[in-house]
Amino acid sequence: MKIQSVYKVPKGKLLKIFAEVDENKKTLQSIRITGDFFAYPEESITQLEDLLKNTPFTEKDLYQTISTFIKEENIQFIGIDADGLTDAIMRCT
Protein backbone atom coordinates (compact mmCIF):
# COMPACT_ATOMS: atom_id res chain seq x y z
CA MET A 1 0.00 0.00 0.00
CA LYS A 2 1.39 3.42 -0.97
CA ILE A 3 0.99 6.10 1.67
CA GLN A 4 2.04 9.69 2.19
CA SER A 5 1.85 12.56 4.64
CA VAL A 6 2.66 16.22 4.91
CA TYR A 7 3.42 17.20 8.48
CA LYS A 8 4.66 20.36 10.17
CA VAL A 9 6.89 19.44 13.08
CA PRO A 10 5.86 21.47 16.17
CA LYS A 11 8.28 24.44 16.36
CA GLY A 12 10.02 22.92 13.33
CA LYS A 13 9.88 22.45 9.61
CA LEU A 14 7.59 20.86 7.05
CA LEU A 15 8.11 17.16 6.27
CA LYS A 16 6.77 15.24 3.29
CA ILE A 17 6.82 11.47 3.53
CA PHE A 18 6.15 9.08 0.66
CA ALA A 19 6.20 5.41 1.65
CA GLU A 20 5.08 1.95 0.79
CA VAL A 21 3.98 -0.49 3.50
CA ASP A 22 3.60 -4.26 3.19
CA GLU A 23 0.19 -4.72 4.80
CA ASN A 24 0.69 -8.44 5.40
CA LYS A 25 4.08 -8.13 7.08
CA LYS A 26 3.32 -4.68 8.56
CA THR A 27 6.74 -3.42 7.44
CA LEU A 28 7.97 -0.32 5.67
CA GLN A 29 9.03 -1.40 2.18
CA SER A 30 10.27 1.96 0.92
CA ILE A 31 10.33 5.56 2.08
CA ARG A 32 11.23 8.97 0.69
CA ILE A 33 11.73 11.83 3.15
CA THR A 34 11.66 15.41 1.87
CA GLY A 35 10.86 18.85 3.26
CA ASP A 36 12.31 22.21 4.20
CA PHE A 37 14.68 20.89 6.87
CA PHE A 38 18.45 20.47 6.75
CA ALA A 39 20.57 17.42 7.53
CA TYR A 40 24.31 17.12 8.00
CA PRO A 41 25.85 15.23 6.42
CA GLU A 42 23.49 15.62 3.45
CA GLU A 43 23.66 11.94 2.49
CA SER A 44 22.29 10.96 5.91
CA ILE A 45 18.69 11.21 4.64
CA THR A 46 19.37 8.65 1.92
CA GLN A 47 21.14 6.44 4.46
CA LEU A 48 18.18 6.72 6.84
CA GLU A 49 15.71 5.88 4.05
CA ASP A 50 17.74 2.74 3.25
CA LEU A 51 17.95 1.82 6.93
CA LEU A 52 14.17 2.13 7.41
CA LYS A 53 13.39 -0.42 4.67
CA ASN A 54 11.84 -3.55 6.19
CA THR A 55 11.42 -1.87 9.58
CA PRO A 56 8.20 -2.89 11.37
CA PHE A 57 5.60 -0.16 10.81
CA THR A 58 5.11 0.67 14.48
CA GLU A 59 5.84 3.92 16.29
CA LYS A 60 8.18 2.18 18.75
CA ASP A 61 10.28 0.43 16.08
CA LEU A 62 10.49 3.49 13.83
CA TYR A 63 11.50 5.79 16.68
CA GLN A 64 14.11 3.31 17.93
CA THR A 65 15.66 2.94 14.46
CA ILE A 66 15.65 6.69 13.75
CA SER A 67 16.98 7.83 17.14
CA THR A 68 19.70 5.16 17.19
CA PHE A 69 20.82 6.15 13.69
CA ILE A 70 20.96 9.85 14.63
CA LYS A 71 22.98 9.13 17.77
CA GLU A 72 25.37 6.53 16.36
CA GLU A 73 26.08 8.43 13.13
CA ASN A 74 26.20 11.85 14.85
CA ILE A 75 23.60 13.28 12.45
CA GLN A 76 22.65 16.92 12.83
CA PHE A 77 19.13 17.89 11.82
CA ILE A 78 17.88 21.47 11.68
CA GLY A 79 14.11 21.77 11.88
CA ILE A 80 13.28 18.14 12.67
CA ASP A 81 14.13 15.48 15.22
CA ALA A 82 13.48 11.78 15.79
CA ASP A 83 10.08 12.45 17.40
CA GLY A 84 8.89 14.67 14.55
CA LEU A 85 10.12 12.28 11.90
CA THR A 86 8.45 9.32 13.59
CA ASP A 87 5.18 11.29 13.94
CA ALA A 88 5.27 12.24 10.25
CA ILE A 89 5.77 8.64 9.16
CA MET A 90 3.02 7.34 11.45
CA ARG A 91 0.60 9.95 10.07
CA CYS A 92 0.91 8.51 6.58
CA THR A 93 -2.42 7.37 5.13
N, C-alpha and C positions, 0 to 999 in steps of 0.2 A: 504494500500500500504506500503510495506517495503522499507525503504530508509536508506542510510548510507552516511557518509562523513569522510574524513581524512583531517584535517585542521591544519596548523601550525599557531598558534597565533603570530601576529607580535611582535617581541622581547620577545616571550614566547615559550611555549612548544607545542608538537604535541597532538592533540585531535582526538579521533576516536569516532564517534557517530553512533549508530545503533538504528533506531527508526521505529515505525509503525504509520502511519497517517490515520485517517478515512477521506477519500476523501469527503464523503457526508457532514459530520459535520465540516470538516476542523479543526479537533482537533488531538492533539498528544495522541495516545493510549498507547504507551509504548516507553521507551527510555533507552538506556544503554550508559553510558559515561565512556570512558577509555582513557588512554594516559600516557604520561611520566611527568605528573604534580603531585603535592602533595596537599592534602587537610587536614585541621585540624579542627575539629576532623575527623578521617578517615571515619566514618559512614555517614558523611554529604553528600557524593556523592549518596549513596543509598537513603537518605532522600530526596535529590533534585530530583532524578529520580522519586520517588513516588509522589512528589509534582507536577511534570510537567505532570503527566497523566491527560488527559482530558483538558489540557490547549489549548486555540485556537492557531492554527499554524500560528501565525503572529509574526513578529519581535517585535512589540510593546508589545504584551502580554507576550511573552517569556522573553524579557528583564526585564519587570516589575516584573514577578514572580521570576526570578533568582536574580535580584539585591535586592529585598525585603528580600528574604530568606537569602542571604549573610549578609545583614545588621542586620536583626532581630535576627539571630542565631549566629552572631559574627563568621562567617566562615572565615578561613584564607586559601587562595589559594596561591600556589607558582607556577608560570608559566602560569596561566590563570586568567581571570577576567570575569565579567558578559558580557562585550562586546564581548570578544573572544568566550565565550561559546555560546552566542546567534548567532554570525556569523557562527560558526561551525554547529549549528543545522539548521540554515536557508540554508546552502549550501548543505544539504542532497538532494540527487536525487535518 
